[in-house]
Amino acid sequence: MQGDADATHFGAFCDGNLVGVGSFFPGDEGVRLRKLAVAPEFQGHGVARALLQSALVQLRAQGCGQIWCHARVSAAEFYRRLGFDLEAGVFQKRGLDYVIARLEVCPA
Ligand SMILES: CC(C)(COP(=O)(O)OP(=O)(O)OC[C@H]1O[C@@H](n2cnc3c(N)ncnc32)[C@H](O)[C@@H]1OP(=O)(O)O)[C@@H](O)C(=O)NCCC(=O)NCCS
C-alpha cells in the first residue's frame, strides 16, 4: 500500500509461521498503526499485545510521541486495554464502524 516503503512492519511468529502482523506508518500526527491482525486460531493468546509492546520499544527509541489508528469498534476494547484513548465519534469505512484510538508514547 502507499507508504509501505517508509513504514515499519512487524510480524509475530509461532514455530516459524507468521501468525500476526502490524504496520507502523510515520506521519505528521505521529505514527499510524495499520493492518493489525492476528490469525483467528491464535487470537486471545496475547499475540497482538506482544507485537505492540515490541513495536513500542523500537518506536520509543526512534522518538515516536504518539501512535494512532482507525480502530474497528469491534476491537476498541483491545486498544483500550493496551492504554489507547478512544475518541468519541464513530465513523464508517467500507461498511464497518471505526473510532480513532491514540496512545501517547512516553520518552525512553
Ligand atoms: C483485534 C486483534 C488484533 C487482537 O489480537 P489478539 O492477539 O487476539 O489480542 P490479545 O490476545 O493480545 O489481547 C490483548 C487484550 O485485549 C483483549 N481483546 C482482544 N481482542 C478483543 C476484542 N475484539 N474485544 C475485546 N477485548 C479484546 C484480550 O482479551 C486481552 O485482554 P487482557 O490482556 O486484559 O486479558 C485480533 O482479534 C484480530 O486480528 N482481529 C481481526 C482483525 C482486527 O479487528 N484488527 C484490528 C483492526 S482495527
The ligand as an SDF file (V2000), in Angstrom:
LIG
                    3D

 48 50  0  0  0  0  0  0  0  0999 V2000
   -8.0280   -7.3220   17.4400 C   0  0  0  0  0  0  0  0  0  0  0  0
   -6.9180   -8.3710   17.3740 C   0  0  0  0  0  0  0  0  0  0  0  0
   -5.7340   -7.8050   16.5760 C   0  0  0  0  0  0  0  0  0  0  0  0
   -6.4700   -8.7000   18.8060 C   0  0  0  0  0  0  0  0  0  0  0  0
   -5.4210   -9.6520   18.7320 O   0  0  0  0  0  0  0  0  0  0  0  0
   -5.1950  -10.7390   19.8910 P   0  0  0  0  0  0  0  0  0  0  0  0
   -3.8540  -11.3390   19.7060 O   0  0  0  0  0  0  0  0  0  0  0  0
   -6.3530  -11.6570   19.9200 O   0  0  0  0  0  0  0  0  0  0  0  0
   -5.2310   -9.8090   21.1910 O   0  0  0  0  0  0  0  0  0  0  0  0
   -4.5390  -10.1440   22.6140 P   0  0  0  0  0  0  0  0  0  0  0  0
   -4.7510  -11.6010   22.9000 O   0  0  0  0  0  0  0  0  0  0  0  0
   -3.1400   -9.6360   22.6180 O   0  0  0  0  0  0  0  0  0  0  0  0
   -5.4870   -9.2930   23.5730 O   0  0  0  0  0  0  0  0  0  0  0  0
   -5.0000   -8.3210   24.4890 C   0  0  0  0  0  0  0  0  0  0  0  0
   -6.1670   -7.9380   25.3830 C   0  0  0  0  0  0  0  0  0  0  0  0
   -7.2510   -7.3870   24.6050 O   0  0  0  0  0  0  0  0  0  0  0  0
   -8.4400   -8.1570   24.7590 C   0  0  0  0  0  0  0  0  0  0  0  0
   -9.0840   -8.2340   23.4400 N   0  0  0  0  0  0  0  0  0  0  0  0
   -8.5400   -8.6450   22.2890 C   0  0  0  0  0  0  0  0  0  0  0  0
   -9.4160   -8.5110   21.2680 N   0  0  0  0  0  0  0  0  0  0  0  0
  -10.5520   -8.0160   21.8190 C   0  0  0  0  0  0  0  0  0  0  0  0
  -11.8130   -7.6470   21.2960 C   0  0  0  0  0  0  0  0  0  0  0  0
  -12.0990   -7.7750   19.9650 N   0  0  0  0  0  0  0  0  0  0  0  0
  -12.7570   -7.1540   22.1460 N   0  0  0  0  0  0  0  0  0  0  0  0
  -12.4830   -7.0240   23.4720 C   0  0  0  0  0  0  0  0  0  0  0  0
  -11.2740   -7.3390   24.0270 N   0  0  0  0  0  0  0  0  0  0  0  0
  -10.3320   -7.8350   23.2050 C   0  0  0  0  0  0  0  0  0  0  0  0
   -7.9670   -9.5200   25.2420 C   0  0  0  0  0  0  0  0  0  0  0  0
   -8.9690  -10.1810   25.9850 O   0  0  0  0  0  0  0  0  0  0  0  0
   -6.7780   -9.1300   26.1130 C   0  0  0  0  0  0  0  0  0  0  0  0
   -7.2300   -8.6220   27.3450 O   0  0  0  0  0  0  0  0  0  0  0  0
   -6.4460   -8.9530   28.7400 P   0  0  0  0  0  0  0  0  0  0  0  0
   -4.9780   -8.8740   28.4300 O   0  0  0  0  0  0  0  0  0  0  0  0
   -6.9350   -7.8730   29.6510 O   0  0  0  0  0  0  0  0  0  0  0  0
   -6.8720  -10.3010   29.1030 O   0  0  0  0  0  0  0  0  0  0  0  0
   -7.4200   -9.6930   16.7260 C   0  0  0  0  0  0  0  0  0  0  0  0
   -8.5840  -10.1080   17.3990 O   0  0  0  0  0  0  0  0  0  0  0  0
   -7.7200   -9.5890   15.2380 C   0  0  0  0  0  0  0  0  0  0  0  0
   -6.8520   -9.7850   14.3950 O   0  0  0  0  0  0  0  0  0  0  0  0
   -8.9900   -9.2870   14.8800 N   0  0  0  0  0  0  0  0  0  0  0  0
   -9.3990   -9.2110   13.4740 C   0  0  0  0  0  0  0  0  0  0  0  0
   -8.7640   -8.0280   12.7710 C   0  0  0  0  0  0  0  0  0  0  0  0
   -8.9900   -6.7340   13.5310 C   0  0  0  0  0  0  0  0  0  0  0  0
  -10.0710   -6.4400   14.0290 O   0  0  0  0  0  0  0  0  0  0  0  0
   -7.8860   -5.9610   13.6130 N   0  0  0  0  0  0  0  0  0  0  0  0
   -7.9300   -4.6490   14.2540 C   0  0  0  0  0  0  0  0  0  0  0  0
   -8.3270   -3.6640   13.1940 C   0  0  0  0  0  0  0  0  0  0  0  0
   -8.5010   -2.0330   13.9050 S   0  0  0  0  0  0  0  0  0  0  0  0
  1  2  1  0
  2  3  1  0
  2  4  1  0
  2 36  1  0
  4  5  1  0
  5  6  1  0
  6  7  2  0
  6  8  1  0
  6  9  1  0
  9 10  1  0
 10 11  2  0
 10 12  1  0
 10 13  1  0
 13 14  1  0
 14 15  1  0
 15 16  1  0
 15 30  1  0
 16 17  1  0
 17 18  1  0
 17 28  1  0
 18 19  1  0
 18 27  1  0
 19 20  2  0
 20 21  1  0
 21 22  1  0
 21 27  2  0
 22 23  1  0
 22 24  2  0
 24 25  1  0
 25 26  2  0
 26 27  1  0
 28 29  1  0
 28 30  1  0
 30 31  1  0
 31 32  1  0
 32 33  2  0
 32 34  1  0
 32 35  1  0
 36 37  1  0
 36 38  1  0
 38 39  2  0
 38 40  1  0
 40 41  1  0
 41 42  1  0
 42 43  1  0
 43 44  2  0
 43 45  1  0
 45 46  1  0
 46 47  1  0
 47 48  1  0
M  END
$$$$
